[in-house]
């Protein structure tokens, strides 16, 4: 589990227009590794920064 969130959380993010980029194939939702890494990089908080 790369993002450490549930499938339900990912579905909620998708329905609200947020979360990592994804593709749909045959009714399945798929995430590319590069998209997940980019998503995580934009949410990286350096230690000592206020949240």
mmCIF file of the N, C-alpha and C atoms, coordinates in Angstrom:
data_MODEL
# 
_entry.id   MODEL 
# 
loop_
_atom_site.group_PDB 
_atom_site.id 
_atom_site.type_symbol 
_atom_site.label_atom_id 
_atom_site.label_alt_id 
_atom_site.label_comp_id 
_atom_site.label_asym_id 
_atom_site.label_entity_id 
_atom_site.label_seq_id 
_atom_site.pdbx_PDB_ins_code 
_atom_site.Cartn_x 
_atom_site.Cartn_y 
_atom_site.Cartn_z 
_atom_site.occupancy 
_atom_site.B_iso_or_equiv 
_atom_site.pdbx_formal_charge 
_atom_site.auth_seq_id 
_atom_site.auth_comp_id 
_atom_site.auth_asym_id 
_atom_site.auth_atom_id 
_atom_site.pdbx_PDB_model_num 
ATOM 1   N N  . UNK A 1 1  ? 0.852   -1.175 0.000   1.00 0.00 ? 1  UNK A N  1 
ATOM 2   C CA . UNK A 1 1  ? 0.000   0.000  0.000   1.00 0.00 ? 1  UNK A CA 1 
ATOM 3   C C  . UNK A 1 1  ? 0.899   1.240  0.000   1.00 0.00 ? 1  UNK A C  1 
ATOM 4   N N  . UNK A 1 2  ? 1.078   1.811  -1.131  1.00 0.00 ? 2  UNK A N  1 
ATOM 5   C CA . UNK A 1 2  ? 2.030   2.903  -1.306  1.00 0.00 ? 2  UNK A CA 1 
ATOM 6   C C  . UNK A 1 2  ? 1.588   4.185  -0.601  1.00 0.00 ? 2  UNK A C  1 
ATOM 7   N N  . UNK A 1 3  ? 0.312   4.549  -0.733  1.00 0.00 ? 3  UNK A N  1 
ATOM 8   C CA . UNK A 1 3  ? -0.165  5.792  -0.128  1.00 0.00 ? 3  UNK A CA 1 
ATOM 9   C C  . UNK A 1 3  ? -0.640  5.626  1.315   1.00 0.00 ? 3  UNK A C  1 
ATOM 10  N N  . UNK A 1 4  ? -0.837  4.402  1.719   1.00 0.00 ? 4  UNK A N  1 
ATOM 11  C CA . UNK A 1 4  ? -1.339  4.098  3.065   1.00 0.00 ? 4  UNK A CA 1 
ATOM 12  C C  . UNK A 1 4  ? -2.710  4.702  3.333   1.00 0.00 ? 4  UNK A C  1 
ATOM 13  N N  . UNK A 1 5  ? -3.580  4.636  2.329   1.00 0.00 ? 5  UNK A N  1 
ATOM 14  C CA . UNK A 1 5  ? -4.973  5.028  2.474   1.00 0.00 ? 5  UNK A CA 1 
ATOM 15  C C  . UNK A 1 5  ? -5.832  3.895  1.924   1.00 0.00 ? 5  UNK A C  1 
ATOM 16  N N  . UNK A 1 6  ? -7.080  3.868  2.335   1.00 0.00 ? 6  UNK A N  1 
ATOM 17  C CA . UNK A 1 6  ? -7.980  2.803  1.898   1.00 0.00 ? 6  UNK A CA 1 
ATOM 18  C C  . UNK A 1 6  ? -8.491  3.066  0.484   1.00 0.00 ? 6  UNK A C  1 
ATOM 19  N N  . UNK A 1 7  ? -9.047  2.021  -0.123  1.00 0.00 ? 7  UNK A N  1 
ATOM 20  C CA . UNK A 1 7  ? -9.671  2.175  -1.436  1.00 0.00 ? 7  UNK A CA 1 
ATOM 21  C C  . UNK A 1 7  ? -10.838 3.148  -1.357  1.00 0.00 ? 7  UNK A C  1 
ATOM 22  N N  . UNK A 1 8  ? -11.530 3.150  -0.222  1.00 0.00 ? 8  UNK A N  1 
ATOM 23  C CA . UNK A 1 8  ? -12.646 4.068  -0.027  1.00 0.00 ? 8  UNK A CA 1 
ATOM 24  C C  . UNK A 1 8  ? -12.165 5.517  -0.055  1.00 0.00 ? 8  UNK A C  1 
ATOM 25  N N  . UNK A 1 9  ? -11.035 5.786  0.572   1.00 0.00 ? 9  UNK A N  1 
ATOM 26  C CA . UNK A 1 9  ? -10.476 7.139  0.557   1.00 0.00 ? 9  UNK A CA 1 
ATOM 27  C C  . UNK A 1 9  ? -10.117 7.549  -0.859  1.00 0.00 ? 9  UNK A C  1 
ATOM 28  N N  . UNK A 1 10 ? -9.503  6.660  -1.616  1.00 0.00 ? 10 UNK A N  1 
ATOM 29  C CA . UNK A 1 10 ? -9.164  6.968  -3.001  1.00 0.00 ? 10 UNK A CA 1 
ATOM 30  C C  . UNK A 1 10 ? -10.420 7.252  -3.816  1.00 0.00 ? 10 UNK A C  1 
ATOM 31  N N  . UNK A 1 11 ? -11.468 6.467  -3.616  1.00 0.00 ? 11 UNK A N  1 
ATOM 32  C CA . UNK A 1 11 ? -12.729 6.679  -4.329  1.00 0.00 ? 11 UNK A CA 1 
ATOM 33  C C  . UNK A 1 11 ? -13.334 8.030  -3.965  1.00 0.00 ? 11 UNK A C  1 
ATOM 34  N N  . UNK A 1 12 ? -13.249 8.411  -2.703  1.00 0.00 ? 12 UNK A N  1 
ATOM 35  C CA . UNK A 1 12 ? -13.767 9.707  -2.264  1.00 0.00 ? 12 UNK A CA 1 
ATOM 36  C C  . UNK A 1 12 ? -12.991 10.828 -2.918  1.00 0.00 ? 12 UNK A C  1 
ATOM 37  N N  . UNK A 1 13 ? -11.676 10.712 -2.923  1.00 0.00 ? 13 UNK A N  1 
ATOM 38  C CA . UNK A 1 13 ? -10.846 11.735 -3.570  1.00 0.00 ? 13 UNK A CA 1 
ATOM 39  C C  . UNK A 1 13 ? -11.202 11.864 -5.047  1.00 0.00 ? 13 UNK A C  1 
ATOM 40  N N  . UNK A 1 14 ? -11.384 10.711 -5.744  1.00 0.00 ? 14 UNK A N  1 
ATOM 41  C CA . UNK A 1 14 ? -11.743 10.753 -7.168  1.00 0.00 ? 14 UNK A CA 1 
ATOM 42  C C  . UNK A 1 14 ? -13.073 11.457 -7.369  1.00 0.00 ? 14 UNK A C  1 
ATOM 43  N N  . UNK A 1 15 ? -14.061 11.158 -6.539  1.00 0.00 ? 15 UNK A N  1 
ATOM 44  C CA . UNK A 1 15 ? -15.390 11.751 -6.714  1.00 0.00 ? 15 UNK A CA 1 
ATOM 45  C C  . UNK A 1 15 ? -15.380 13.252 -6.444  1.00 0.00 ? 15 UNK A C  1 
ATOM 46  N N  . UNK A 1 16 ? -14.438 13.706 -5.644  1.00 0.00 ? 16 UNK A N  1 
ATOM 47  C CA . UNK A 1 16 ? -14.326 15.137 -5.325  1.00 0.00 ? 16 UNK A CA 1 
ATOM 48  C C  . UNK A 1 16 ? -13.345 15.866 -6.234  1.00 0.00 ? 16 UNK A C  1 
ATOM 49  N N  . UNK A 1 17 ? -12.748 15.129 -7.167  1.00 0.00 ? 17 UNK A N  1 
ATOM 50  C CA . UNK A 1 17 ? -11.819 15.744 -8.110  1.00 0.00 ? 17 UNK A CA 1 
ATOM 51  C C  . UNK A 1 17 ? -10.413 15.901 -7.569  1.00 0.00 ? 17 UNK A C  1 
ATOM 52  N N  . UNK A 1 18 ? -10.082 15.169 -6.530  1.00 0.00 ? 18 UNK A N  1 
ATOM 53  C CA . UNK A 1 18 ? -8.740  15.251 -5.961  1.00 0.00 ? 18 UNK A CA 1 
ATOM 54  C C  . UNK A 1 18 ? -8.034  13.918 -6.058  1.00 0.00 ? 18 UNK A C  1 
ATOM 55  N N  . UNK A 1 19 ? -6.948  13.813 -5.353  1.00 0.00 ? 19 UNK A N  1 
ATOM 56  C CA . UNK A 1 19 ? -6.189  12.570 -5.338  1.00 0.00 ? 19 UNK A CA 1 
ATOM 57  C C  . UNK A 1 19 ? -5.284  12.440 -6.533  1.00 0.00 ? 19 UNK A C  1 
ATOM 58  N N  . UNK A 1 20 ? -4.589  11.319 -6.608  1.00 0.00 ? 20 UNK A N  1 
ATOM 59  C CA . UNK A 1 20 ? -3.643  11.104 -7.710  1.00 0.00 ? 20 UNK A CA 1 
ATOM 60  C C  . UNK A 1 20 ? -4.366  10.875 -9.036  1.00 0.00 ? 20 UNK A C  1 
ATOM 61  N N  . UNK A 1 21 ? -3.668  11.168 -10.127 1.00 0.00 ? 21 UNK A N  1 
ATOM 62  C CA . UNK A 1 21 ? -4.210  10.905 -11.459 1.00 0.00 ? 21 UNK A CA 1 
ATOM 63  C C  . UNK A 1 21 ? -4.448  9.401  -11.608 1.00 0.00 ? 21 UNK A C  1 
ATOM 64  N N  . UNK A 1 22 ? -5.474  9.053  -12.366 1.00 0.00 ? 22 UNK A N  1 
ATOM 65  C CA . UNK A 1 22 ? -5.801  7.637  -12.557 1.00 0.00 ? 22 UNK A CA 1 
ATOM 66  C C  . UNK A 1 22 ? -6.327  7.424  -13.965 1.00 0.00 ? 22 UNK A C  1 
ATOM 67  N N  . UNK A 1 23 ? -6.394  6.148  -14.352 1.00 0.00 ? 23 UNK A N  1 
ATOM 68  C CA . UNK A 1 23 ? -6.995  5.778  -15.630 1.00 0.00 ? 23 UNK A CA 1 
ATOM 69  C C  . UNK A 1 23 ? -8.026  4.693  -15.353 1.00 0.00 ? 23 UNK A C  1 
ATOM 70  N N  . UNK A 1 24 ? -9.031  4.610  -16.214 1.00 0.00 ? 24 UNK A N  1 
ATOM 71  C CA . UNK A 1 24 ? -10.039 3.564  -16.087 1.00 0.00 ? 24 UNK A CA 1 
ATOM 72  C C  . UNK A 1 24 ? -9.932  2.645  -17.286 1.00 0.00 ? 24 UNK A C  1 
ATOM 73  N N  . UNK A 1 25 ? -9.881  1.354  -17.003 1.00 0.00 ? 25 UNK A N  1 
ATOM 74  C CA . UNK A 1 25 ? -9.824  0.335  -18.052 1.00 0.00 ? 25 UNK A CA 1 
ATOM 75  C C  . UNK A 1 25 ? -10.786 -0.778 -17.684 1.00 0.00 ? 25 UNK A C  1 
ATOM 76  N N  . UNK A 1 26 ? -11.761 -0.976 -18.515 1.00 0.00 ? 26 UNK A N  1 
ATOM 77  C CA . UNK A 1 26 ? -12.707 -2.067 -18.287 1.00 0.00 ? 26 UNK A CA 1 
ATOM 78  C C  . UNK A 1 26 ? -13.408 -1.962 -16.943 1.00 0.00 ? 26 UNK A C  1 
ATOM 79  N N  . UNK A 1 27 ? -13.695 -0.757 -16.507 1.00 0.00 ? 27 UNK A N  1 
ATOM 80  C CA . UNK A 1 27 ? -14.373 -0.557 -15.230 1.00 0.00 ? 27 UNK A CA 1 
ATOM 81  C C  . UNK A 1 27 ? -13.443 -0.560 -14.027 1.00 0.00 ? 27 UNK A C  1 
ATOM 82  N N  . UNK A 1 28 ? -12.177 -0.845 -14.258 1.00 0.00 ? 28 UNK A N  1 
ATOM 83  C CA . UNK A 1 28 ? -11.194 -0.836 -13.164 1.00 0.00 ? 28 UNK A CA 1 
ATOM 84  C C  . UNK A 1 28 ? -10.492 0.497  -13.112 1.00 0.00 ? 28 UNK A C  1 
ATOM 85  N N  . UNK A 1 29 ? -10.166 0.944  -11.919 1.00 0.00 ? 29 UNK A N  1 
ATOM 86  C CA . UNK A 1 29 ? -9.402  2.172  -11.724 1.00 0.00 ? 29 UNK A CA 1 
ATOM 87  C C  . UNK A 1 29 ? -7.955  1.767  -11.486 1.00 0.00 ? 29 UNK A C  1 
ATOM 88  N N  . UNK A 1 30 ? -7.048  2.338  -12.286 1.00 0.00 ? 30 UNK A N  1 
ATOM 89  C CA . UNK A 1 30 ? -5.635  2.004  -12.189 1.00 0.00 ? 30 UNK A CA 1 
ATOM 90  C C  . UNK A 1 30 ? -4.821  3.270  -11.960 1.00 0.00 ? 30 UNK A C  1 
ATOM 91  N N  . UNK A 1 31 ? -3.734  3.113  -11.231 1.00 0.00 ? 31 UNK A N  1 
ATOM 92  C CA . UNK A 1 31 ? -2.835  4.228  -10.945 1.00 0.00 ? 31 UNK A CA 1 
ATOM 93  C C  . UNK A 1 31 ? -1.445  3.886  -11.456 1.00 0.00 ? 31 UNK A C  1 
ATOM 94  N N  . UNK A 1 32 ? -0.820  4.822  -12.168 1.00 0.00 ? 32 UNK A N  1 
ATOM 95  C CA . UNK A 1 32 ? 0.562   4.633  -12.596 1.00 0.00 ? 32 UNK A CA 1 
ATOM 96  C C  . UNK A 1 32 ? 1.480   5.008  -11.433 1.00 0.00 ? 32 UNK A C  1 
ATOM 97  N N  . UNK A 1 33 ? 2.565   4.286  -11.283 1.00 0.00 ? 33 UNK A N  1 
ATOM 98  C CA . UNK A 1 33 ? 3.507   4.536  -10.197 1.00 0.00 ? 33 UNK A CA 1 
ATOM 99  C C  . UNK A 1 33 ? 4.002   5.981  -10.222 1.00 0.00 ? 33 UNK A C  1 
ATOM 100 N N  . UNK A 1 34 ? 4.307   6.501  -11.390 1.00 0.00 ? 34 UNK A N  1 
ATOM 101 C CA . UNK A 1 34 ? 4.803   7.874  -11.506 1.00 0.00 ? 34 UNK A CA 1 
ATOM 102 C C  . UNK A 1 34 ? 3.764   8.881  -11.008 1.00 0.00 ? 34 UNK A C  1 
ATOM 103 N N  . UNK A 1 35 ? 2.481   8.616  -11.273 1.00 0.00 ? 35 UNK A N  1 
ATOM 104 C CA . UNK A 1 35 ? 1.414   9.510  -10.809 1.00 0.00 ? 35 UNK A CA 1 
ATOM 105 C C  . UNK A 1 35 ? 1.283   9.467  -9.291  1.00 0.00 ? 35 UNK A C  1 
ATOM 106 N N  . UNK A 1 36 ? 1.427   8.282  -8.712  1.00 0.00 ? 36 UNK A N  1 
ATOM 107 C CA . UNK A 1 36 ? 1.362   8.160  -7.252  1.00 0.00 ? 36 UNK A CA 1 
ATOM 108 C C  . UNK A 1 36 ? 2.541   8.878  -6.601  1.00 0.00 ? 36 UNK A C  1 
ATOM 109 N N  . UNK A 1 37 ? 3.724   8.715  -7.189  1.00 0.00 ? 37 UNK A N  1 
ATOM 110 C CA . UNK A 1 37 ? 4.906   9.378  -6.645  1.00 0.00 ? 37 UNK A CA 1 
ATOM 111 C C  . UNK A 1 37 ? 4.783   10.892 -6.747  1.00 0.00 ? 37 UNK A C  1 
ATOM 112 N N  . UNK A 1 38 ? 4.247   11.383 -7.867  1.00 0.00 ? 38 UNK A N  1 
ATOM 113 C CA . UNK A 1 38 ? 4.063   12.824 -8.043  1.00 0.00 ? 38 UNK A CA 1 
ATOM 114 C C  . UNK A 1 38 ? 3.049   13.356 -7.033  1.00 0.00 ? 38 UNK A C  1 
ATOM 115 N N  . UNK A 1 39 ? 1.981   12.615 -6.815  1.00 0.00 ? 39 UNK A N  1 
ATOM 116 C CA . UNK A 1 39 ? 0.971   13.013 -5.840  1.00 0.00 ? 39 UNK A CA 1 
ATOM 117 C C  . UNK A 1 39 ? 1.579   13.107 -4.446  1.00 0.00 ? 39 UNK A C  1 
ATOM 118 N N  . UNK A 1 40 ? 2.358   12.113 -4.076  1.00 0.00 ? 40 UNK A N  1 
ATOM 119 C CA . UNK A 1 40 ? 2.987   12.126 -2.756  1.00 0.00 ? 40 UNK A CA 1 
ATOM 120 C C  . UNK A 1 40 ? 3.981   13.274 -2.628  1.00 0.00 ? 40 UNK A C  1 
ATOM 121 N N  . UNK A 1 41 ? 4.703   13.578 -3.686  1.00 0.00 ? 41 UNK A N  1 
ATOM 122 C CA . UNK A 1 41 ? 5.704   14.649 -3.645  1.00 0.00 ? 41 UNK A CA 1 
ATOM 123 C C  . UNK A 1 41 ? 5.051   16.009 -3.412  1.00 0.00 ? 41 UNK A C  1 
ATOM 124 N N  . UNK A 1 42 ? 3.848   16.198 -3.937  1.00 0.00 ? 42 UNK A N  1 
ATOM 125 C CA . UNK A 1 42 ? 3.170   17.489 -3.761  1.00 0.00 ? 42 UNK A CA 1 
ATOM 126 C C  . UNK A 1 42 ? 2.591   17.635 -2.368  1.00 0.00 ? 42 UNK A C  1 
ATOM 127 N N  . UNK A 1 43 ? 2.530   16.547 -1.617  1.00 0.00 ? 43 UNK A N  1 
ATOM 128 C CA . UNK A 1 43 ? 1.972   16.592 -0.274  1.00 0.00 ? 43 UNK A CA 1 
ATOM 129 C C  . UNK A 1 43 ? 3.017   16.320 0.796   1.00 0.00 ? 43 UNK A C  1 
ATOM 130 N N  . UNK A 1 44 ? 4.271   16.392 0.413   1.00 0.00 ? 44 UNK A N  1 
ATOM 131 C CA . UNK A 1 44 ? 5.369   16.142 1.342   1.00 0.00 ? 44 UNK A CA 1 
ATOM 132 C C  . UNK A 1 44 ? 5.558   17.369 2.229   1.00 0.00 ? 44 UNK A C  1 
ATOM 133 N N  . UNK A 1 45 ? 5.502   17.176 3.527   1.00 0.00 ? 45 UNK A N  1 
ATOM 134 C CA . UNK A 1 45 ? 5.712   18.260 4.476   1.00 0.00 ? 45 UNK A CA 1 
ATOM 135 C C  . UNK A 1 45 ? 7.062   18.034 5.135   1.00 0.00 ? 45 UNK A C  1 
ATOM 136 N N  . UNK A 1 46 ? 7.942   18.998 4.992   1.00 0.00 ? 46 UNK A N  1 
ATOM 137 C CA . UNK A 1 46 ? 9.259   18.887 5.592   1.00 0.00 ? 46 UNK A CA 1 
ATOM 138 C C  . UNK A 1 46 ? 9.140   18.999 7.112   1.00 0.00 ? 46 UNK A C  1 
ATOM 139 N N  . UNK A 1 47 ? 9.965   18.260 7.794   1.00 0.00 ? 47 UNK A N  1 
ATOM 140 C CA . UNK A 1 47 ? 9.958   18.297 9.239   1.00 0.00 ? 47 UNK A CA 1 
ATOM 141 C C  . UNK A 1 47 ? 10.252  19.713 9.711   1.00 0.00 ? 47 UNK A C  1 
ATOM 142 N N  . UNK A 1 48 ? 9.482   20.186 10.671  1.00 0.00 ? 48 UNK A N  1 
ATOM 143 C CA . UNK A 1 48 ? 9.661   21.528 11.214  1.00 0.00 ? 48 UNK A CA 1 
ATOM 144 C C  . UNK A 1 48 ? 8.713   22.542 10.606  1.00 0.00 ? 48 UNK A C  1 
ATOM 145 N N  . UNK A 1 49 ? 8.081   22.211 9.467   1.00 0.00 ? 49 UNK A N  1 
ATOM 146 C CA . UNK A 1 49 ? 7.107   23.114 8.853   1.00 0.00 ? 49 UNK A CA 1 
ATOM 147 C C  . UNK A 1 49 ? 5.760   22.935 9.546   1.00 0.00 ? 49 UNK A C  1 
ATOM 148 N N  . UNK A 1 50 ? 5.017   24.008 9.730   1.00 0.00 ? 50 UNK A N  1 
ATOM 149 C CA . UNK A 1 50 ? 3.671   23.850 10.292  1.00 0.00 ? 50 UNK A CA 1 
ATOM 150 C C  . UNK A 1 50 ? 2.772   23.127 9.303   1.00 0.00 ? 50 UNK A C  1 
ATOM 151 N N  . UNK A 1 51 ? 1.883   22.322 9.807   1.00 0.00 ? 51 UNK A N  1 
ATOM 152 C CA . UNK A 1 51 ? 0.989   21.542 8.959   1.00 0.00 ? 51 UNK A CA 1 
ATOM 153 C C  . UNK A 1 51 ? -0.100  22.391 8.364   1.00 0.00 ? 51 UNK A C  1 
# 
